[in-house]
Amino acid sequence: MLKKKFIKKSISPLFIILAILASNLSAQTSLIEVKSAVDTAEIFIGDRINYSIVISHQAGLRVEQPGEGLHLGAFEIKEYNFSEPEENEGIITQRFDFTISVYDTGQFTIPAFPVAYFPDTTMNYKIIEASPIDIFVKSVLSGEEAPELKDVKPPIEFPLDYVFMYSMLAVALLIVLAGWFGYRAWKQKQEKGFLFSPPPKPRPAHEIALEALEELYGSDLLESGQLKIFYIRLTEILRNYLEGRYYISAMEETTDEIIRDLIEHIDEEKRDELSGILKEADLVKFAKHKPQSGQTEEIKQQSERFIQETKLVFEEQVLPEEETVTQ
């Protein structure tokens, strides 16, 4: 009897705690809801898909709306439209429609799209994501019927003299062409040491990134007040650099996923520095945060320094000097 009472007393507080946590979670998720949908999940290459994002949230909740600069992975945005917000019993609903297409075959995924919202009056925002959607793209040739085979045409008869003449002419032409190509190959081998020109070496990721940063910093985006476009371009440069340097899917990952993938590659100090740059950019892109000019200048310096300090450097192999023996 005493044992049963002890169990009841110990379990009761646990249920109370779980009930409080569940109520907090329910209150948080009831603030906003984001749904994504397509009119079809299977298309032929080049066909267009109607992709929609529907955001429903409580009246008075501040929400960052998706724009036409939405990144949808391999899909190209052809058209963008949005409806006026509609309110019903304290819930505001707005629909955003994208006409998209892809020019390759196979399985593709429309990535989960993050929507930023502010649950209170502070600048602390939260992210809710629309669900990713898989799309299968088929080749236009796969649905065609096999062509009907026709009968073989009868051979054309040539007089024996013409056949022999044309054959000899073709053989002579082939001999001339073979001799010419052989001479060109021999000459190139003598001059350059190889028969065919090797493909150019791919440019290092840091060279491409630093060149892109120089072009971005030389633009007039900051002077004209286009902070959001500046930070979008800055993060694209950094994400492309990370993909080329560490071979991770940085263009399709969130900031936290990128930092997690870099644990095995760079130290904690560099990861924290990169995380600060990307999160500051997220605030500007999603929360309409306007940093001071000094903050932007610091972000520019940090971005360039991060690339310089993490770039891949090949050291030239130093051959040992030959020792001279004197008699």
Rosetta blueprint (number, residue, H / E / L):
1 M L
2 L H
3 K H
4 K H
5 K H
6 F H
7 I H
8 K H
9 K H
10 S H
11 I H
12 S H
13 P H
14 L H
15 F H
16 I H
17 I H
18 L H
19 A H
20 I H
21 L H
22 A H
23 S H
24 N H
25 L H
26 S H
27 A H
28 Q H
29 T H
30 S L
31 L L
32 I E
33 E E
34 V E
35 K E
36 S E
37 A E
38 V E
39 D L
40 T L
41 A L
42 E E
43 I E
44 F E
45 I L
46 G L
47 D L
48 R E
49 I E
50 N E
51 Y E
52 S E
53 I E
54 V E
55 I E
56 S E
57 H E
58 Q E
59 A L
60 G L
61 L L
62 R E
63 V E
64 E L
65 Q L
66 P L
67 G L
68 E L
69 G L
70 L L
71 H L
72 L L
73 G L
74 A L
75 F L
76 E E
77 I E
78 K E
79 E E
80 Y E
81 N E
82 F E
83 S L
84 E L
85 P L
86 E E
87 E E
88 N E
89 E L
90 G L
91 I E
92 I E
93 T E
94 Q E
95 R E
96 F E
97 D E
98 F E
99 T E
100 I E
101 S E
102 V L
103 Y L
104 D L
105 T L
106 G E
107 Q E
108 F E
109 T E
110 I E
111 P L
112 A L
113 F L
114 P E
115 V E
116 A E
117 Y E
118 F E
119 P L
120 D L
121 T L
122 T L
123 M L
124 N L
125 Y L
126 K E
127 I E
128 I E
129 E E
130 A L
131 S L
132 P L
133 I E
134 D E
135 I E
136 F E
137 V E
138 K E
139 S L
140 V L
141 L L
142 S L
143 G L
144 E L
145 E L
146 A L
147 P L
148 E L
149 L L
150 K L
151 D L
152 V L
153 K L
154 P L
155 P L
156 I L
157 E L
158 F L
159 P L
160 L H
161 D H
162 Y H
163 V H
164 F H
165 M H
166 Y H
167 S H
168 M H
169 L H
170 A H
171 V H
172 A H
173 L H
174 L H
175 I H
176 V H
177 L H
178 A H
179 G H
180 W H
181 F H
182 G H
183 Y H
184 R H
185 A H
186 W H
187 K H
188 Q H
189 K H
190 Q H
191 E H
192 K H
193 G L
194 F L
195 L L
196 F L
197 S L
198 P L
199 P L
200 P L
201 K L
202 P L
203 R L
204 P L
205 A H
206 H H
207 E H
208 I H
209 A H
210 L H
211 E H
212 A H
213 L H
214 E H
215 E H
216 L H
217 Y H
218 G L
219 S L
220 D L
221 L L
222 L L
223 E L
224 S L
225 G L
226 Q L
227 L H
228 K H
229 I H
230 F H
231 Y H
232 I H
233 R H
234 L H
235 T H
236 E H
237 I H
238 L H
239 R H
240 N H
241 Y H
242 L H
243 E H
244 G H
245 R H
246 Y H
247 Y L
248 I L
249 S L
250 A H
251 M H
252 E H
253 E L
254 T L
255 T H
256 D H
257 E H
258 I H
259 I H
260 R H
261 D H
262 L L
263 I L
264 E L
265 H L
266 I L
267 D L
268 E H
269 E H
270 K H
271 R H
272 D H
273 E H
274 L H
275 S H
276 G H
277 I H
278 L H
279 K H
280 E H
281 A H
282 D H
283 L H
284 V H
285 K H
286 F H
287 A H
288 K L
289 H L
290 K L
291 P L
292 Q L
293 S H
294 G H
295 Q H
296 T H
297 E H
298 E H
299 I H
300 K H
301 Q H
302 Q H
303 S H
304 E H
305 R H
306 F H
307 I H
308 Q H
309 E H
310 T H
311 K L
312 L L
313 V L
314 F L
315 E L
316 E L
317 Q L
318 V L
319 L L
320 P L
321 E L
322 E L
323 E L
324 T L
325 V L
326 T L
327 Q L
